């Protein structure tokens, strides 16, 4: 059974009872033959509305851009249920500048950018020259 908020169970039951009583009252008042004709017309209109609704309603907004810039950086644009592990040792040159814009970009050694949901582990390891060494 799907999870339902407890606060919506009783209002849903009341709405169902009101609709059922209204339907019974309508059938008794107008008769089955006329109710059948009206129901067929209403069903046709609702079917056309259901077919057109995806084209008439606004679509979901585009997800924000995901950028990971820098050594060992990780950017995730959605939900993350995987482990994220980065290891950086030594020094690395600064990452190149990332031009702003839509989409998913990763710059810099060991950078990872995921534009949607992530369920797998992300592990990066960057080793560079140690400071003071030649």
GIJO-V18064 format. One record per backbone hydrogen bond with DSSP energy under -0.5 kcal/mol. NH is the residue of the N-H (numbers start at 1). CO is the residue of the C=O. Records with the same first field share a line. If there is no record, write none. Layout:
NH = CO, CO
This chain:
8 = 5
9 = 5, 6
10 = 6
12 = 8
13 = 9
14 = 10
15 = 11
16 = 12
17 = 13
18 = 14
19 = 15
20 = 16
21 = 17
22 = 18
23 = 19
24 = 20
25 = 21
26 = 22
27 = 23
28 = 24
29 = 25
30 = 26
31 = 27
35 = 31
36 = 32
37 = 33
38 = 34
39 = 35
40 = 36
41 = 37
42 = 38
43 = 39
44 = 40
45 = 41
46 = 42
47 = 43
48 = 44
49 = 45
50 = 46
51 = 47
52 = 48
53 = 49
54 = 50
55 = 52
56 = 52
57 = 53
66 = 103
67 = 65
68 = 105
70 = 107
72 = 109
73 = 70
75 = 112
77 = 114
78 = 116
81 = 118
82 = 118
85 = 122
87 = 124
89 = 126
91 = 129
99 = 97
105 = 66, 103
107 = 68
111 = 108
112 = 73
114 = 75
118 = 79
122 = 83
123 = 121
124 = 85
126 = 87
128 = 89
133 = 130
